[in-house]
Amino acid sequence: MGKPVTASMRVCSKHFRKEDYCAKDIQMNRPKLKRFAVPSLNLPKRKVYLEEHRHSSLGREERYAKRQKVQELQDANIVDAPLCDGSEEAVQLTVVPTPYGDLTEEEKVAVQNLLLLSSRVAKGLVDKEVQVSSGDIIITFSSTIKEDRHLNSLTGIPSFTLLNKLALLVKKNYPDIKKHKLSIIDRIVLVFMKLKMGLKFNVLSFLFKICSASCKIIFVEYVGKLANILKSCIVWPSYEECQQNIPSCFIDFKSVRTVLDCIEIPFEKPKCLCCRIRTYSHYKGRQTLKIMTGVSPAGLITFLSKSYGGRTSDKAIFEQSHLINKLQSRQDSLMVDKGFLIDKICKDHFIKLVRPHFLSKKSSSVQKNQKKIFQFLGLEYTLSVSTKG
């Protein structure tokens, strides 16, 4: 390493390879190096400079002193002169090139430094160009949706204005400092596409260019967030609001405040036997979750119950939801199907119950013939209803 070799110097065995040692013998008490073995492993950094390095450092100091001297001479030759007022004739300067061989040593050093500086500047500009052009631009799926009608077809959200407001609410209520591959708008679009069209996660992973496991995590996370934000949109309208927005098809049922129905959402069979029994639906023939919904005559969702097992009856859900307390006695009506056996409850609270007639198998053919006759005569066919309460 540049140090003078002395008799007291020792070298650690970790600096030699196995091939540098002689073959083992019975009489050898310890390993012996070959005659021309040289340390080649775990070499330290050089701390003792060689003679040539000393010469190079001295040369650098001399060149630096020469450059400083040239700079001082150039600064001394600069003379402050008044600016031209424009009245005198312009002086045209001509530059006469001087051969490189006729320059002094100081001038040659200055020329070399200028060439070196210009090459470094050009190299820096090239590197910056490469950095700018090497970035990959990722086009997200939501950015390809340009019109409101396309957004409505894919997600059910009527406009981009509503989508942006929803994204702001999510950002405000659930601040997140982590970096995500998908923006908040992309994640909201993913969730609503899954809810509206029932796309599989592998299809969503192809559209949004993420793995299907990430799609599932985003869906589970944002369904809860969006539910907490949007549940405030489910309001119970007043009687006057219902009357002002009554559609023409409900003109004979103006007193109807809401149309009740239960939806069943199927899911995988649980491992727990008790959960299987509580969630099994005889109507669907599998495990489901049951939720009662109330819709106003104008089509607005006005009520949403808690989720129950598929085995729970519509009557039990209606009783536990306490929806009857929202209705006005002797004024409001409920429209339900044959699954809601709540006649006695409504009668006790003086609530009118509207339920359409359902045909039996024997009378279905007669009803079809009547409908054909009405259509042939050009008359409007209407389904009669019965009111109880």
C-alpha positions in Angstrom: 0.0 0.0 0.0 3.0 2.3 -0.4 4.6 1.8 3.0 8.2 0.6 3.2 8.4 -3.0 4.1 10.0 -3.9 7.5 10.8 -7.1 9.2 8.2 -6.5 12.0 5.3 -6.2 9.6 2.6 -8.8 9.8 -0.4 -9.5 7.5 -3.7 -11.0 8.6 -4.7 -14.4 7.1 -8.1 -12.9 6.0 -6.3 -11.0 3.2 -5.2 -14.3 1.5 -7.1 -16.8 -0.5 -7.0 -20.6 0.1 -4.9 -21.0 -3.1 -2.2 -18.8 -1.6 -1.4 -21.4 1.1 0.8 -24.5 0.7 -0.6 -28.0 0.8 -1.0 -29.3 4.4 1.6 -31.6 5.7 1.8 -33.8 8.8 4.8 -31.9 10.1 3.2 -28.4 9.6 1.9 -26.9 12.8 0.2 -23.9 11.1 -0.6 -22.9 7.6 2.2 -21.7 5.4 2.0 -19.2 2.5 3.5 -19.8 -0.8 6.6 -17.9 -1.8 5.0 -15.4 -4.1 1.6 -15.0 -2.3 0.2 -11.5 -2.4 -2.7 -10.1 -0.2 -5.8 -9.8 -2.4 -8.8 -9.9 -0.1 -10.3 -7.2 2.2 -7.8 -4.6 1.1 -8.1 -1.2 2.9 -8.3 2.1 1.3 -5.1 3.8 0.4 -3.9 6.1 3.2 -0.3 6.6 2.1 0.1 8.5 -1.1 2.6 7.4 -3.7 5.2 9.6 -5.1 3.3 10.1 -8.4 0.3 11.3 -6.5 2.4 13.9 -4.7 3.6 15.1 -8.1 0.1 15.3 -9.5 -1.1 17.3 -6.4 1.8 19.7 -6.9 0.9 20.1 -10.6 -2.7 20.9 -9.7 -1.5 23.6 -7.3 0.7 25.2 -9.9 -2.1 25.2 -12.5 -4.4 26.8 -10.0 -1.9 29.5 -9.2 -1.5 30.2 -12.9 -5.2 30.5 -13.4 -5.5 32.9 -10.5 -2.7 35.0 -12.0 -4.5 35.2 -15.4 -7.7 36.2 -13.7 -6.0 39.0 -11.8 -4.4 40.3 -15.0 -7.8 40.3 -16.7 -9.4 42.2 -13.8 -6.7 44.8 -13.9 -7.2 45.4 -17.6 -10.9 46.3 -17.2 -11.4 50.0 -17.3 -14.7 51.8 -16.5 -15.8 53.7 -19.5 -18.9 55.9 -20.1 -21.8 54.3 -22.0 -22.5 55.4 -25.5 -25.2 57.9 -25.9 -26.1 56.8 -29.3 -25.2 60.0 -31.1 -21.7 58.8 -32.2 -21.3 56.4 -35.0 -21.2 52.8 -34.0 -17.8 51.2 -34.1 -17.6 47.8 -35.7 -15.2 45.4 -34.0 -13.5 42.6 -35.8 -12.1 39.6 -34.0 -8.7 38.4 -35.4 -8.1 34.8 -34.5 -4.7 34.0 -32.9 -3.1 30.6 -33.6 -2.9 28.4 -30.5 0.8 28.0 -30.8 1.4 31.8 -30.5 -0.4 31.9 -27.1 1.4 32.2 -23.9 1.3 29.5 -21.2 -1.2 31.4 -19.2 -3.5 31.9 -22.2 -3.3 28.2 -23.1 -4.3 27.2 -19.6 -7.2 29.7 -19.8 -8.4 28.2 -23.2 -8.2 24.7 -21.8 -10.3 25.7 -18.7 -12.9 27.3 -20.9 -13.2 24.2 -23.1 -13.5 22.0 -20.1 -16.2 24.3 -18.6 -18.2 24.3 -21.8 -18.1 20.5 -22.1 -19.4 20.2 -18.5 -22.3 22.6 -19.2 -23.3 20.7 -22.3 -23.1 17.4 -20.5 -25.4 18.8 -17.7 -27.9 19.9 -20.3 -28.0 16.5 -21.9 -28.5 14.8 -18.6 -31.5 17.0 -17.7 -33.1 16.3 -21.1 -32.9 12.6 -20.5 -34.4 13.0 -17.0 -37.4 14.9 -18.3 -38.1 12.6 -21.3 -37.7 9.4 -19.3 -40.7 9.8 -17.1 -43.6 7.5 -17.8 -47.0 9.2 -18.0 -49.7 6.9 -16.5 -53.3 7.5 -17.8 -55.9 6.5 -15.2 -59.2 4.9 -16.1 -61.3 7.8 -14.7 -59.4 10.3 -16.9 -60.7 8.4 -20.0 -64.4 9.2 -18.9 -65.1 12.5 -20.6 -68.9 13.0 -20.5 -71.5 12.9 -17.7 -73.6 10.4 -19.5 -70.7 8.0 -19.7 -70.0 8.4 -16.0 -73.7 7.8 -15.2 -73.7 4.6 -17.3 -70.6 3.2 -15.6 -71.2 4.3 -12.0 -74.7 5.7 -11.6 -73.3 9.1 -10.5 -75.1 11.7 -12.7 -72.3 14.2 -13.1 -68.6 15.0 -12.5 -69.6 17.8 -10.2 -71.2 15.4 -7.8 -68.2 13.1 -8.1 -65.8 15.8 -7.2 -67.9 16.9 -4.3 -68.0 13.3 -3.0 -64.2 13.1 -3.3 -63.8 16.3 -1.3 -66.1 14.9 1.4 -64.0 11.7 1.6 -60.8 13.7 1.8 -62.2 15.9 4.5 -63.7 13.2 6.7 -61.0 10.6 6.2 -57.6 12.4 5.8 -54.9 10.1 4.6 -51.2 11.0 4.3 -50.2 7.8 2.6 -49.3 7.7 -1.1 -51.7 5.5 -3.2 -51.5 4.4 -6.7 -55.1 5.4 -7.3 -56.5 8.8 -6.5 -59.6 9.3 -4.4 -61.8 9.8 -7.5 -60.4 6.6 -9.1 -61.2 4.6 -5.9 -64.8 6.0 -5.8 -65.3 5.2 -9.4 -64.1 1.6 -8.7 -66.5 1.1 -5.9 -69.5 2.5 -7.8 -68.7 0.4 -10.8 -68.6 -2.7 -8.6 -71.9 -1.8 -7.0 -73.7 -0.9 -10.2 -72.5 -3.5 -12.7 -71.3 -6.3 -10.4 -67.9 -6.5 -12.1 -65.4 -9.1 -10.8 -62.3 -7.9 -9.1 -60.0 -9.3 -11.8 -61.9 -7.2 -14.4 -61.5 -4.1 -12.2 -57.8 -4.9 -11.8 -57.4 -4.9 -15.6 -59.2 -1.6 -16.0 -57.5 0.3 -13.1 -54.1 -1.5 -13.6 -53.7 -2.8 -10.1 -53.9 -6.3 -8.6 -57.3 -7.9 -7.8 -56.3 -8.0 -4.1 -55.8 -4.3 -4.0 -59.2 -3.8 -5.7 -60.8 -5.9 -3.0 -59.1 -3.9 -0.2 -60.2 -0.6 -1.8 -63.8 -1.8 -2.2 -64.1 -3.0 1.4 -62.6 0.2 2.8 -64.5 2.7 0.7 -67.9 1.0 1.0 -67.9 1.8 4.7 -66.6 5.4 4.1 -69.2 6.2 1.4 -72.0 4.6 3.5 -71.1 6.9 6.5 -71.0 9.9 4.2 -74.1 9.2 2.1 -76.4 8.0 4.9 -77.2 11.6 5.6 -78.9 11.8 2.2 -81.6 9.4 3.3 -84.3 11.7 4.7 -87.9 11.2 5.6 -89.9 13.8 3.5 -92.9 15.6 4.9 -96.5 15.0 3.8 -96.5 18.3 1.9 -93.3 17.4 0.0 -94.8 14.0 -1.0 -98.0 15.7 -2.3 -96.0 18.2 -4.3 -94.0 15.5 -6.1 -96.7 12.9 -6.6 -96.4 11.3 -10.0 -99.3 10.8 -12.3 -99.4 7.0 -11.8 -100.0 7.6 -8.1 -102.8 10.0 -8.6 -105.3 7.5 -7.1 -103.0 6.8 -4.2 -102.1 10.2 -3.0 -102.0 9.2 0.6 -99.2 6.7 0.1 -96.1 7.9 2.0 -93.8 5.1 1.1 -93.6 1.8 -0.8 -92.0 -1.0 1.3 -90.0 -3.9 0.1 -87.3 -6.2 1.4 -84.1 -6.9 -0.7 -82.0 -10.0 -0.1 -78.2 -9.9 -0.7 -76.6 -13.4 -1.1 -73.2 -14.1 0.4 -71.0 -17.1 1.1 -72.0 -19.8 3.5 -70.5 -19.1 6.9 -68.7 -21.8 8.9 -70.8 -21.3 12.1 -73.8 -23.5 12.1 -75.9 -21.0 14.0 -75.1 -18.3 11.5 -76.1 -20.6 8.7 -79.5 -21.2 10.2 -80.1 -17.5 10.9 -79.1 -16.4 7.4 -80.7 -19.1 5.3 -83.5 -17.8 3.1 -86.2 -20.3 2.0 -87.2 -17.9 -0.7 -83.7 -17.7 -2.3 -82.6 -21.1 -1.2 -79.2 -19.9 0.2 -77.7 -17.6 2.8 -78.7 -14.0 2.4 -78.8 -10.6 4.2 -82.2 -9.0 4.4 -82.8 -5.2 4.4 -86.1 -3.3 4.3 -86.2 -0.3 2.0 -88.8 2.5 1.8 -89.2 4.4 -1.5 -91.4 7.5 -1.9 -93.9 7.7 -4.8 -91.5 10.0 -6.6 -88.8 7.3 -6.5 -86.6 8.7 -3.6 -85.2 6.3 -1.0 -86.6 7.5 2.3 -86.0 4.7 4.7 -83.3 2.0 5.1 -83.4 -0.6 7.9 -80.6 -2.5 9.6 -79.5 -5.7 8.0 -81.0 -9.0 9.2 -80.5 -12.7 8.4 -82.4 -14.1 5.5 -84.6 -16.2 7.8 -86.1 -13.1 9.4 -89.7 -12.4 8.2 -90.7 -9.1 6.7 -93.1 -8.6 9.5 -90.4 -8.9 12.2 -88.2 -6.4 10.3 -91.1 -3.9 10.0 -91.8 -4.2 13.8 -88.2 -3.7 14.8 -87.6 -0.8 12.4 -90.3 1.3 14.2 -91.3 2.8 10.8 -94.9 2.9 12.0 -94.0 5.8 14.3 -93.0 8.0 11.3 -96.5 7.7 9.8 -99.5 9.9 10.7 -102.6 8.1 11.8 -105.8 8.3 9.7 -103.8 10.2 6.9 -100.9 8.1 5.6 -100.9 4.9 3.7 -98.4 2.1 3.0 -98.0 0.2 -0.2 -96.6 -3.4 0.2 -96.7 -6.7 -1.5 -98.1 -10.0 -0.2 -95.0 -10.8 1.9 -95.7 -8.1 4.4 -98.3 -9.6 6.9 -98.7 -6.3 8.8 -102.4 -5.8 8.4 -103.1 -6.0 12.2 -100.3 -3.6 13.1 -101.5 -1.0 10.5 -105.1 -1.4 11.7 -104.1 -0.8 15.3 -102.3 2.5 14.3 -105.1 3.5 11.8 -102.7 3.3 8.8 -104.3 2.4 5.5 -102.6 -0.5 3.7 -102.5 -0.8 -0.1 -101.7 -4.2 -1.5 -102.1 -5.2 -5.2 -104.1 -8.4 -6.0 -102.1 -11.4 -6.9 -103.4 -13.9 -9.4 -103.7 -17.6 -8.6 -102.5 -20.2 -11.1 -106.1 -21.1 -12.2 -107.1 -17.5 -12.9 -103.9 -16.5 -14.6 -105.0 -17.7 -18.1 -108.4 -15.9 -17.7 -106.5 -12.7 -16.8 -104.3 -13.0 -19.8 -107.3 -13.4 -22.1 -108.9 -10.3 -20.5 -105.8 -8.3 -21.1 -105.7 -9.4 -24.8 -109.3 -8.4 -25.3 -108.7 -4.9 -23.7 -105.7 -4.4 -26.0 -107.7 -5.5 -29.1 -110.4 -3.0 -28.2 -107.9 -0.2 -27.6 -108.8 0.1 -23.9 -106.4 0.6 -21.0 -106.0 -2.4 -18.8 -105.6 -1.6 -15.1 -104.9 -3.9 -12.1 -107.4 -3.4 -9.3 -106.1 -3.1 -5.7 -107.7 -3.6 -2.3 -107.4 -1.4 0.7 -107.5 -2.5 4.3 -107.4 -0.6 7.5 
